Amino acid sequence: MSDTLMISVSGMRGHVGTDLTPELVARHAAALGAWVRTAAPPVSGRPLVVLGRDARTSGPMFAHAAAAGLMSVGVDVVDLGVVPTPTVQLAVEHHHAGAGLILTASHNPIEWNALKFVGPDGIFLDASSGERVRALAEQGPPRMGWEGIGELRDDPEAVRRHLDAILELDLIDVSAIRRRRFHVALDCVRGAGAVAMVPLLERLGCRVSGINLEPDGLFPRPPEPVPENLEELGRLVRESGADVGLAVDPDVDRLALVDEGGRPIGEDYTLAFAVRAVLDGRSSSNAAKVPTVVVNLSTSLVVEDATRSVGARLVRVAVGEANVARAIRDEGAVIGGEGNGGVMLPALHIGRDAPLGVALILHLLAANEVRVSDVVAASPRYTIVKAKGPRGPELQPLYARLRRRFAEAQADERDGLRLSWQDRWLHVRPSGTEPIVRLIAEAPSQTEAESLVAAARELLH
């Protein structure tokens, strides 16, 4: 494996034309189709796989390759075209498909693309299923003759169904949002976001001022929706007088907020706001049951505080959407997600969903008659510092050095090493999307968080 071809449980990503080629995509798509034929066969007819992609310029090429690979093993393909990742996950469930295949490298730069495999439950494949797909790709999946080739069809209604499902949620007071008549500034980084975000906001009665709405994949800035990349959106909020700024990543599963003063508040607040919206809106009939919220080990204490302030239970699991999704299902959680702006609501589907996050957050602001800055001001303040370092072949010696250095901390080794104290934590783990080790710390102040990261970086070498 090269330094830039990253293989994970539920797919792979790499540089277009060097690591990731049409031949590789076709072979692994065929392997996914062959897996469906054995692991999730339909009651009647040919197996079905839903295909969707973000707006990257390499997307059409890889979509043709993926469709050909799937059809070559006797699988029918429903091609959604350029849509959000959560739209594909919902479409898998809608069509009772055996799997979904999403072509997106999420927040990675334009030179990257990726394959993400979704199971019949709409959740990304687990480890055992992913290993089976990889084995089939290595072996060479059995191909069909002329009489057994799958068929290809479109589904132009997938985004509309997705938005309908959001607006029909009992948790969301659509009328209250419409009465508020929000003015929203929107940045879709020229990814797939505009195909869903603009119609959603219009249906919620919002006035939209937008930048980077063209779904052509020509990212005008680094595509990750983190504060340092949202200066233009902040300026748009200030100049237009918008009530809130919204930014999504290229495949629309992550959401970041900018307050009414044009200040990015950090993507961890997205989930904290959504948790508040869900827990505040629980009916009295559910009051006797303690609700559960599931997050990953790198999620901010802001979310933990929002959860515990209403007496809810917090469960932390390893980083990765599939890990959080399965824990949400197994724990019977009411909401969950990741601190990178990913909101997951099982009442809709168990996957990160930026349009859902928008509806929940606008509901929170409308129902409580508050501004974004008001909700932030009412929350305890923490600072997260994130850094990267070179990943060596073995990280266990680093973890041992960290445990000795911080012997008083509570240690969790389910996903790298997480050291925690009452009001701060340090998480060191290998990235699943880049050939690096991630160093993440949170503390009440920037200085304290930077100190934790500096200690980890010093021990890394």
N, C-alpha and C positions, 0 to 999 in steps of 0.2 A: 504493500500500500504506500502511495506517495504521501508527501507531507500535506498535500491539500485534498486528497480523497479521503473523506471522513465517513466511515461506515458505522452506523448505530443500530440499535435494536429495531427501529421501525423505518429504516431506509438508508440513504447515503447522500452525500453532497460533495461537490468538488468544483474546480475551475472548468469552465466550459471550453471544450475543444482539446484540452490536455488530459485531464482526469475523467471528466464527464463527457461522453461522446454519445451520438445516437445509437451506436451499436451496443454500448453498455446499457443504455436506457431500455432499448428494445429487449435485451436479454433478461434484465431484471423484471421488466413488466410481464414478459412471458412467464417468468418464474412465479410471480404473484398470481397470474391467471391459473397456472398449474396447481398452485397451492389451494386456490379457491375450489378447483374441481374436486379435490380430495377432502379438504377441511370444512368447506361450507357449501356443499352442492345444493342446488335448488330442488324443490319438490318436483318440478317439471320444467322442461325446456333447458336451454343452455344457461350456464352460469353468467352472472352479470357483474361488471365492475364499473364504478363511477369514476370519471376522469375530470380533473379540473386543474387550473394553473393560475399563477399570478401573472403580472403583466411584463415580465422580463422579456427582452428581445430574443432570447434563446428559447422561449416557451413554445412558439409554434413548431419549431423543428423537433423539440423533444416530445411534444404532444403527438405529432404524427408517428414518431418512433414508438412511443408507448402504446398508442392505439394499435399499430401494426403488430407489436409483440403480443398484446393481449388477444387480438383476433386470431393470431397464428396458432394459439393453443385451444381454440374453440370457445372463446369467451366473448359475449356481447359487451359492447362498450357504450355507456351513456356519457357523452362529452358535454360538459357544462361550459367550456371555454374559460374566459377570464372571470373568476369569481373569488370571493373570500374563502380561505381554508375552512371556516366553520360551515359555509354553505355546502361544501362537498361532504362534510361529515353528516349534516342533516339529510342530504340527498341520498347517502348510502342507506340510511334508515328508511327514508320515504320509498325508495325503489326496492327495498328488501334485497339489496345487493350483497354479494359475497365479500366484497372489499371495495375500497376506494384507493385511488392513486392520485396524489397531489404533487404537482411540479412547482416547487417553490423553495428558495433558499432563505425564506423569511427575511431577517434583518441583515443578512450578509450583503456585501457590495455587488455591483452589477455583474462582475465577472464570474460570479458563482451561480449555480443552480443545484437543484436537489430533487430526489424522489422521496416522498413520504407515503408509507403504506398504512391504510386504515382498515381495521377489521370490520366484520359484519355488524358489530354493535356501535359503529361510529367512533370508536376509540382507536388510537394508534396501536399497531400490533405490539404484543408482548414479546418477551425475549425468546421464548420457545418457538413461537410462530415466525418471528423474524429470522431465527436461525434456519428454520426449514425453508423459507423463501431463498435465503442465501445459498443453501445447499443445492436447491433445484437450479439456481442460476449457474453454479459451478459445474453441475452435472450436465446441464443442457436439457431444458424441459422438453417433453415430447410434443412434436408439432402435428397439426392436423393436415389431412389432405384437402383437396379442393372442396369436398362435400361437407367438411366439418368446420370451416372457417367461421368465426364469429361475425356479427353485424355491428355497424356503427350508427348511432342516432344521437340527436341533440335533445337538450332539455332547457328551453329558454325560460321556463317558469321557476327555476330553482331559487333565484334571489328573491323573487316575490314571495314564494312560500316561506322562506327564511324570515323575511320581515313581517309577514302575517303572523307567524308563530311568536315573534317577539311582542308584537302589539297586542296579542291575545292573552298574554300572561296576566294572571290576577294581581301579581305584585306591582304592576306598572299602571299608574293612574294617567292614562293617555289624555284624558280631558284636562287634568290639572296642568300637564305639560303644555298643552295647546293654549290654555288660558294665559300662561306665563309669557308666551310669544318670545321665546329666547332668540337672541341674535347670536349665531354661532360662527366662529372662524374655524375653518377646516383645512387641514394639510394632509393630503393622501400620498405624498412623495412620488406621484406619478405611478403608483402601483395599482392594485386591484380595488382600492378602497372606494373610489368614487361610484362604482357601479352599485354599491349598497348603501354607503353613508349618505349620499345626497338624497336619494329617494326616501330613506328612513327619516332624515331630518325634516324633509318637506312634509311627510305624513304626520309628523309630530308638531306641525305648525311653526317650525323654526324658519327664520330668515338666515340664509347661508352666505357668508363671504368666504370664498375659497381660493387656495393656491395649490398648484401641483395636482390638479384634479385629472389631468389627461392620463389615461391608463396605457401609456406607451413604454413603461419600464425604463425610461431615461432618467434615473434618479438625479435630482439637482443638488443633492447633499447626501452625506452618509445616511442610509435609510433607517437606522435604528432610532426610535422615537424617545431619545434621552435628552435631558435639558440642553446640553451643549449643541444639539442639532436643531433646536426649535426657536432660534433667534428670529427668523423671518416670520414665523407664526405669531410670536409675541408682539412683533411690530405691527402685524395685521390686526391683532386684537386691540392694540392701543389706537391705531389710526382709524379703525372702523367703529370703535366703541362697542365691540362685541361683549356679551355676557360671559363667554367662556371660549377657550380655544381647544380644539380636539385634533390630535395627531395619531395616525395609525401607521403600522409598518406595512411593507409591500403586500403581505398576504392577509392582513386585516384581522389578525388574532390578538394583537396587542394595541392598547390604547393609552395615550398619555394626555394629561390635562395642562392647560395654561390658564391661570386665573384672569379675572376681569381687568387686572392691571398689566397684563402681558407677561407675567412671571411664570415660567414652567415650575410646577410644584413637585415634580419627581414622579416616576411611573408607579412607585409603591402606593401612592395615594389612590390610584385608580381602583385597586382591589379593596382598599380600606373604605372608600366611598361606597362601593358596591355592597360590601358586607353590611355597612350601616343601613343602606336602603332595604336590604333583604331582612335583616334582623328587626329593624324598626317596624317593618310592615307585616310581621307575622301576626296571624289572627289570635284572638284570645283562646280559641279552641285548641291551639297548639301550645299554649303557655305552659302546660304541665310538663312538657317534654323539653329537656335541655337540648337546644340545637347544636349541631357540630359544624365547624368550619375546617376545611382542609387546605393547607398551604405547604410550600416546600421549605427546605431548610435554609434557603437564602432569602426568604420573604421578610420584610421589615417588621419591626416591633410595632409600628403604627397599626398594622393589621391585627396583630395580637392584642393590642390595647383596645381596638374597636370591638373585637370579639368578646373579650372578657368584661368590658364595661357593661354589657347587658347580660352577663351571666352565662354566655355561651362557652362551649368547649372547643379548644383549638387542638388540631392534630397536625404534626409536621411529618413530611415524608421526603424521600430523595428528590432532587431536582429532576424535572422532566414532566411534560404534560401527561404522558401515559401513566406515570407513577401517581400523580395527583388525581387523575381521572379514576383510576381503579380504587384508590383510597376513598374518594367521594362516594363511589358506588358501594364499597364494602362497609363503610362507616355510616351510611345513610345520611350523609351531610346535606345541609340545605344550600350551601354555596362553597366554593373553593376557588383556587387559582394560584397564580404565581406572581411574585412581586415585580415582574417585568411588565406589568400592565395587562396580564391575562386574567380574564374573569370567566368562571365556569359555573353554570347554574343547571343542576340536574333537572329542574322543572322544564327546561328547554332541551338541552342535550349536554353531555359531559365532555365539553371541549372548550378551549379558549375562544372567546367570541367578542370582538370589539364592538360591533353594532349592539349587541346585548348590553355591554358595559355602558355605552352611550345612553341607552334607554333607562337603565337603572340610575345612573348619575343624574340625568335630567329630572327623573322622578324624585330623587332625594332633594334636589335644589327646589323643585316646585312645591313638593308637599310640605317642606319646612320653611319655605319663603326665605331662603338664604342664598348667599353668593358662595362661589368656590372658596374665596379667601376666608369667609366666616367658618366654614367647616375645617379648613386647615388650622385656623387660629384656635379652634376648640380642641385640637388634637395635641397630644404630647409631641414634642419635637425631637427628632433624631436625625443624624447625618449618616448616610451610607457612602463609603469610599470603596471603589472597585479598581482593581489593578490586574495586570496579567504578567505572567512570567514564563520562561521556557519550560517545557515539560520534558523531564528526563524519563528514562525507561522504568524507573521505580520510584514511587512516591512514599512508600512506607517509612523509609528513614527520615524523611522530612516530617511526617506525622509524629514520629517518635520524638524528634527534637522539639516540636511544638508542644507536645504534651508535657515534656520535662520543663520547658520554659514557662508554661502556664499551668502548673500542677494544681492550682486551686480551682481551675475552671471545670465545668461539667463538659465531658467529652461525648460526642456522638460520631461514630464511624460508619454510619449507614451509607454515606455518600461523601467520600473523601474524609475530611475531619472538620467537625464544627465544634468550636469551643465557646461556651456561653456563660455569661454572668447575668445578674438580675436585670441590668439595664444596657447590656452590650453583648456583642458576639463577633466571632471571627470564623469564616468558613473558607477552607482551602480545598479545592477539588479540581480534577481534570475536566476540561471542557469537552462536551459531547459534539460540538460544532466546529471547533478550531483546535489546532495542534498546540495547545497552551495549557497552563494551569491557572485557574482563576483564584484571586485573593480578594475576598469580600469581607468588609467589616462594617459594623454599625455601632454607634455610640451616641451619647447625648450631644457631643460637640464634634466638629470637624477635626480638631487637634487630636482628640482621643481616638477617633476612628482611624486617622492617618497613622497614629502610633502603633495600632494593632497591625495594620497592613505592613508598615515598615519592619516590624519585628518578624513577620512571616517572610517578607522578601529577603531579609538578612539571613534567615535560616535556610532559604531556598538554595543558596549558593554554597 
